[in-house]
Structures are given as C-alpha cells and as structure tokens.
Amino acid sequence: MKQRFSSLDVKVIVHELSEALVSLRVANIYDLSSKILLLKFAKPNSKQQLIIDSGFRCHLTDFARATAAAPSAFVIRLRKFLKTRRVTSVAQIGTDRIIEFQFSDGAYRLYLEFFASGNVILTDAELKIQTLLRNVPEGEGQEPQRVGLTYNLQNRQNFGGVPPLTKERLRDALTTTVEKAAASGAAGAKTKRKGGADLRRGLATTITEVPPVLMDHAFRATSFDSKVKPAEVLANAELFDALFLSLGQARDVIEKLTSSATTKGYIIAKPKPGAKPGGENPDAAQEETGKGLLYEDFHPFLPKQFEDDAAYRIVAFDGFNKTVDEFFSSVEGQKLESRLSEREAAARRKLDAARKDQEKRIEGLQGVQLLNLRKAAAIEANIERVQEAMDAVNGLLEQGMDWVDVTRLIEREKKRQNPVAEVIKLPLKLDENTITLLLGEEEEQAEEDLDFDYETDEEVEDEAEDKQKLTDKQLAVDIKLNLSPWVNAREYYGEKRSAADKAQKTIQQSALALENAERKIAEDLKKGLKQEKPVLQLIRKAMWFEKFIWFISSDGYLVLGGRDVQQNEMLYKRYLRKGDVYVHADLHGASSVIIKNNPKTPDAPIPPSTLTQAGHLSVCSSTAWDSKAGMSAWWVNADQVSKSAPTGEFLPAGSFMVRGKKNFLPPAQLMLGFGLMFKVSEESKAKHFKNRLYDHEAVSSSATPSVAANETEPTAEDVLEPGDASDSGDDIAEEDADHSRPTNPLQANGPQGTNTAHDNDEPEESLEPPSAQLAATSITSSNPAAEEDLADEETGVPEDPEEPEEPEEDDQDEETEAPSGVVTPATAATSQVSSKKGPVKRGQRSKTKKAAKYKDQDEEDRQIMESLTGVAKARERAQAEAVLKAQKEAEAAAAQERRRQRQERAKKEIADHEEIRRVMLEEGVEYLDPAESLEATPLDSLVGTPLVGDEILEAIPICAPWLAMAKIKYKAKLQPGNTKKGKAVKEIIERWRLAASKKGVVDESAADNEKMWPREVELIKSLKAEEAFNCVPVGKVTVMAAGGNTTGGGASSKGGQGKGKGGRGGKGSKRK
C-alpha cells in the first residue's frame, strides 16, 4: 500500500494548494501526534485545514481530528512566527519532494520534506533556520540541519529548472545506465531485482521529472516493451525513437495535470474478501467508498496498468486533495476503529471474567452443600461400621498405645483384610482427635445388602480389582472420636445448612457485584477512550444564518438576531424584507431581531407566540440578563424601519429610524434553552410538515392576527440613541407621544421621551402629549459600541449640523483680532515725535528728552538692546505660538471637513439603499447571495425530534427561548447565573454522553422516541463543546434540569418533565 508522496504527487498537490491557500491567513497550528501537524487557515467566508505528516503526505482535509491537549515546543515556535500571517506562495523546489510555503511575501518560509524520515523546517527570508521538527546530523550527501544554520536549496533536484527532453539527454541517460550496470556486474554485486526492470529503474534515476509509475503508464499507452535492455535501445534506432516518444507522452501528462485549478484523482482499490462485487461502474465504486474496498494506491492520473487489470477497482474524485484525504483518512479511520474496538473487547472480557468468577463462587458453595449432605448420608448408612472403627481406635488409645504404633497396627490389619481396618484411611489425624473413614454412599450400601453370600471362580479372580474400584468410589468422611456417629452426621447437616445460607446471600449479592464491576469497567473504558482519538468525522459546514443569533420558533419561523453593530446593519440591509417583522427592546445592549416571514405570502400575520419568543431573545441578549430584570420588547413591520435620518441628522452604525406605532409585548422571561436540532435527508424531510421559511404555500388566511400587549399611538418623531431610550427633537418633541409603557428600571431617566445617562449631548426637554395625526419617528440601536466607535463624531442628534462650528469660528476671530505685537521704547518715541505739531503738552518734556537721547540709535543698536531686555525672544515666541495655533486650526478644520464628507457619503449611500429597498418592498423583490440562495431551504430539513425511519445527517447546536424548544428532544434550561457558558455547555453534553452509556437507554432499533437512538448518540459523541457554546448569546448562566434527555427521554410530555417540574420551568427544575 502506498504510504508517501512521489515527486509527481508533490507537484500536483502544490498546484491545488496554491489555488486554495494563497491569500489565506494562518489561524492556528496544532499537534495531532509527534510527526503530524494540523494548520488552520482562514479568511472571511473561507476556512481550510491542512494536514502535514512529516515525510509522508500533505493535503487539505474535510475531517475533524482530535488535537493534543497541549502544544509541543515545536508548535509553540511555529505559532510565534506564523500565526495570523498571510500565505503568499506555495511552490515545489525543482522536481524534488519538497514543498515551500511563503508567508508575508517571503518574510518566513516553511519547507516540508517528503523523503527519508522527512522534516518540517521554518526559515526567515535569508533561509536561516528558526525552528525545525528534528535535527539532522551531517552524513554522506546530507548537510546538517539545526537552528541557526542556513537551509541549502542549491543541491535540490532540478532546482535551477527542469531541462528539456532531447534525444541527446536520453542517449546520455541510457549510456549512464549501461555503465552503472556494467560496473555493478564487474563488482559482483548481487541484487534482488525483477527481470526487465533495468530500463525503468535507470531512467528513473537520470530523467527524474518522470516517476516510475508514470513511465510504466507511458510504456503501456505507446505499446513499448519495458523489458528491453538499455544497451539494446542504444543499438536500435527504432527502439530509441519509440522510447523517446513514450517519455514525451509522459511529459505531456505532467503538463496536463497542472493546466486546471483542480486535478482529478484516482484511488486504486481491491474488493475486501467476502464483499459483494459492485460491478465495473465507477459510480458504484464511488458509493462503496470505504465499504467493501481495500485502498492500495492513489494517483493524479489513471494508470494504464491498473485500468486494464480486472482485479482492481478504480474510485475517481474531483480534486487530488480530496483523493489523498479520502485515502489516508480511510486508513486512519480504520486504525482508530480497530483500537477502539480492541478496548471495548478488552472491557467485555473483563466483564465476562467477573461474571464467571461470580458463577464459580456460587457453584463452589452449591458443591459444598452437596458434599456435606453426602457425608451425613454416608455416616447414617454405615452407622455400625463407623461405631466399630471409632471403638477400635478409642480402645487402642485408652490402652496407652503410641500413635505411631496405632498406625502400624492398622496397616498390618489392612493387609490381613480386616473389615474395620479397611474402612480407616491413613494417616490418622489424632492430633485433631479425628479419623478419616472411607464409607460407601447410601445407594451403594443398598446394592451391597442385596448381594448373595457366595462367590464364583471368576469373581474370586477379580476380587482385588473390584475392591480397588470400590475404594475409589467410597467417600472420605472425617469423624470426630469424641462424638457419636449420629452427632457427626448432624454436624455435617449443619454445615450443609450454613453453606446453603451463604449461597443464598451470594446469589443476592451477585447482581450488585456484577453491577459494580460493570460500572468500574465502564469507567476504565471511558478513561481509556479519552486517551484514544475518536473516529474521524466530516467537518460540518455551518449554514448561512449560523453566523447570527438564530433559532426556529415553535411555529416554524426563522428568527435572526445580531451579535454586534455590524451584524445589526447586515440584518437590516440584506435580510429585512417585505412581510418581515423587526423586534427590539429599549434596553442597553439589546439585539436587533428580525422574524423572516414566508416570502410567498408576505402579508400573512406572524403568530403571537413567535413574536413573544423573538422578544424574549432580544431582552435576554441585553443587560437585563445580568441584572435579572425581565422587561418588555416591542415589534414593528419591516416598512417602518429605515436608515434615512431627518435633514441634518446622522445615524451611526446599528441605529435605525422607526416610524409609526410600536407594538409592545408582554414582559419577557429570562429563560433560554440549549439543545440539539438534527438535519435529515431530503427523503426524510417530506415526513415533517411545518410552517417554515420557503415551505408549503402559506399560512392559512384565517390565522389569528398578531396582537400586541401594549400599543403606542405615536404622532411625533422620536430619536433613539444607541442602547438608550428615545430623545425628541426641537419641533417634533413638542408633540411627542407620552406612551403608556412599562417603566424600565435599567434606564436612568425612565421610558421613551426622557434623556438617559448616555445622552449627555442632548438637553433635557419636557414632552407634550402626542398629536393623533403626526407619525412618530425613532432611532434605535442595539449595541452600545456605536457610541464608542463614533466618539470623535456626533453622537447626539443636533438640530443643525452647522451649529457646533460657530463657536469655533468665533474663537478664531477673537484670537486673530487679539494684539500680538510688543511696543518698544524706540517705536514709541518715534511716533510721538512725528505726531508733535504744537506746543509741548504738560508731562511730555521728559519724553521728548528721552526721544532725543535715542534719536541717533541705529537698527543694530536697537536689536542689541531688545536682546538684552528680552523683547526679541518674547516676539519670536509669540510668532511661533501664532504659527502653531494656525496649524492646529487648519488641522481641525480639515478633520471637520473630512467628517462632513464622510457623513455626506454615508448619507448618500443610505439614501440610495433606502430607495432601492423601498422599491423592493413595494414590488416584493427578494435578493439573496448565490450561496444563500442555494441554502435557502435547509430549514425544512432541521427537526427537533427525528421520526422513525429518518436518515439523520448532522446534529446542530441551538440556543433559543425556552418556549420555542417544546418539540426538541435534547434540551437543557438556562437561566441567569455565575457559570460561564462554555463550562455549562460542556456539562450538558457530558450529561447526554453519560446517559447514553446507561443500560436500556439506547434503542438499537431506533423506533422509540422516548429513548436515545444510536445515530443520535454517535453525533452527540462527536460534538465539540468548544464549538457548540458559540450559539449561546449570553455570558454566564445556570444550568437547570434538562427538559428532554438527561436519561434518554424523548420529546413527549413525560420526557419533557425531566426532574421535578423541569419541563414546565418550575422551581423544582433547579439542579441540586
């Protein structure tokens, strides 16, 4: 079986990896084993996983694999240098089995070697080794490799480029092959080679760009005899031309393999022994992938030598990456399954041994009962003989005879065939005051009593032999010399009763002992299975709506919520369509939630239960969850929500205008549920009739119209800032609605119509009762991050966007008009002398004298005086401050202009989008991306409780309001608490896995909905808690009793109750 890449495999895999990985960034790097690495690459809407088996393979994979608990030192170094870096190039080094990954335009390079023991080497731009998987010492033809040295590429195969295939090159290659063969023959070297392989082997070492398998393919395709000798080819011009043509065709195959983005791959397989043949159809073989086939080889082309062989089966794949992934993953999966089955078989053997041990104990006690009963019966049947033996031994002891002499006397009497001595079995146990007698059982004694008292000649001859057989059949019974025979028999009866009581207790305790043994063995097996990697599972591709907070209501409607400001914008711009409903809550951090209506019947009302559940989701995603204060949400139709702000106002990301009345819902219950939904096949989907998106035609026109708990009658326009209650404008606020809404304790200044703690820019205004003829307008935002992101912009909604600029202009005018010059004595004197026109006024005489004193002072003298008095420095400082202030004012004006232009562009984009959206709402046009259009119908195949006969494909974790999970089989209740959601989800999944290991919980026939099914258990075991908890929209929770399946119960009312009143959300549901 093929185990490592050839040079052609490396060339083709590099071509596909370059198409798939270039421009992706390294998300993370993991250990799978000491020589196998897993690299995860990602970019928006694209994720790839790369398996690197040092020295053997490198390919993308579609299977999820268990990673090591902690990264190795090598992986830590790789993460340090490569994490978050972008792949810019994937190439092969010449025609050698080396792949080069370049990151960040060659700043770092990762080299993968697939020859010898292989290696993974990371270098910098100058090829200095930063880290490597294994150090390589210096050897023959091998340069040393360790950290700090330079990685050499010059000696790699065809590093400078592949030379063209010419007849001169072929002739030189054949000449070299002949010379090597002659030198090997002269040296007398003995090699085990197949006959006729000299030509192929010689060309493989000289024309290295053509691998041996491709060479054989070309020989068969051109009908060239591969068994011909290289010397014969050199001597025969026709053979030489035919060989040149074959090699040219092989080169053409290599060029065709890299001409398209992906290359078709082929797996060469053999049927398993005893497997049913599937015919010669490649499609049939494709269906049997991994079933009834043993994989032998894989190639990026279909080799002629295997195509013509009926013993092989060809399995084709679109893409060489998929081919290699299927080949190695199948082999890896078989190894994992065998290891797991071995552990399970060992656990079963332990359990069988424990069961056999209990059976042996019970059998031993029953044997003791039977033996004691036989001994007592034997004593009673031979009561006279027992008494005689006891009297004989007691008499000898009373005479004072030594114990040794007593034993010798009995032996002598046995030889004389004394019937009393023959009954006694030696050695005696006189130290215990006990002797052992050989007594016949009751049935044998009865037969002896019936025998006649005469002998024949034949009986005399066989008398000794019969006596020996009789001795073997006799029962050895210990007799106490100080007790009578009847008392001895009674003691054996007592021992029999004691053994019977002990056996009864053992039987009663055996069930408990076996249960304890099973539990211990199951724990050992569980601990052992944790050490083993799970069986490979395909990576589940997330559906388009899983990037949002989502659930399917009890009426079958898809409900979507935004996780942040960007997702709120995406929901509004791309998914809020005609007939949909927008749900929100006036709470800090509440998510914007939309309910997708059936586009075929957009005018059909949304059921009240779905509206209530969507409101619960919006409230639970806000700060009300942490404060444990249940508040109300409200809903409006899709045409009441827009991004078009009034003139002069700007809406930040995540904020929307809501016009018209708001329909308030009842106060929400802070109660979520975590559960599993199952994706079934297309055939099974027809069994589940639900009112879901893109399902059957429409909801019945007689459906009950949606009813709101509280309705507002707004006639003015309200302005909601992100995460806060609404604030009114100047003119509109005078006629704003004083809605009768429930008071919100989480808001600083009460319900709609008042300022909150977040609206510091807005002046507090009193609100007048609403007018019944004006439309109310609100700005809503579901994420407080909008204020932080736009801190440098206008977070409030001013009356006039130009007003904030006026104070800045006034300040500039005042600053420019302020005097900045300094008056010197010289300038003052000059001005006064020039202004002198009449008689000197009183007090001016001294000034005139001073002016006359400095009259002859020149400019140089004046500058010297100013420098001495500090006037020049003051003037320079004032001028520098003026220049700096002017620069700051210019920068502020430029920044303000950029903000204004950015807001204008945003307003224009919003206006264009609103116009398109208005037209689409009026005409009922639905727009989805091509990928979303292809996946627009998966809701039909998502079921909470599979039906008998359903083909279950995947298990999808879901978190929804508890009221929406009535029909989900596997679920657990979540309420506000202190446990992190990751730990809580892990606890729930472990509880389901533990329940699956209990006896009688799993229905192997998959017919009882009250029990767990094997396919469900398999999917639960493959579920990763690290990936499942992302669907939970809150941070900290408390896990209540599961409402469906902690013990394998189904979705019925019985299974839904769980413990106490868990199914109804009562107090008894709390886990103790």
Secondary structure, DSSP 8 states (H G I E B T S, - for coil): ---S--HHHHHHHHHHHHHHHTT-EEEEEEESSSSEEEEEEEETTEEEEEEEETTTEEEE--EE----SS--HHHHHHHHHHTT-BEEEEEE-TTSSEEEEEETTTTEEEEEE-STT-EEEEEETT-BEEEESS-B--BTTB--B-TTSB---TTSTTTT------HHHHHHHHHHHHHHHHHHHHHT------TT-HHHHHHHHHSTTS-HHHHHHHHHHTT--TTS-HHHHHH-HHHHHHHHHHHHHHHHHHHHHTSSSS--EEEEEEE-TT-----S-HHHHHHTTTSSEEEEEEESS--HHHHT-TT-EEEEESSHHHHHHHHHHHHHHHHHHHHHHHHHHHHHHHHHHHHHHHHHHHHHHHHHHHHHHHHHHHHHHTHHHHHHHHHHHHHHHHTT--HHHHHHHHHHHHHTT-HHHHHEEEEEEGGGTEEEEEE--HHHHHHHHHS-S---HHHHHTHHHHHHHHHHHSEEEEEETTS-HHHHHHHHHHHHHHHHHHHHHHHHHHHHHHHHHHHHHHHHHHHHHHHS----EE-----GGGGSEEEE-TTS-EEEE-SSHHHHHHIIIII--TT-EEEE-SSTT---EEEE--TTSTTS---HHHHHHHHHHHHHTSTHHHHT-----EEEEGGGEE----TT----TTEEEEES--EE-------EEEEEEEEE-HHHHTT-----TT-SS---TT------SEE----S-EEE-BTS-EEE-HHHHTT---------TTSTT-STTS--TT--SS---------TTS--EEEEES-THHHHHTTTS--S--S-TTTTHHHHHHHHHHHHHS------HHHHHHHHHHT--SS--TT-HHHHHHHHHTTT--HHHHHHHHHHHTHHHHHHHHHHHHHHHHHHHHHHHHHHHHHHHHHHHHHHHHHHHHHHHHHHHHHT-----HHHHHTS-GGGGEESS--TT--EEEEEEEEEEGGGGTT-SEEEEEEEEEEEHHHHHHHHHHHHHHHHTSTTTB-TTS--TTSB-HHHHHHHHT--HHHHGGG--SSEEEE---SS-SSS--SSHHHHHTTTTGGGT-GGGS--
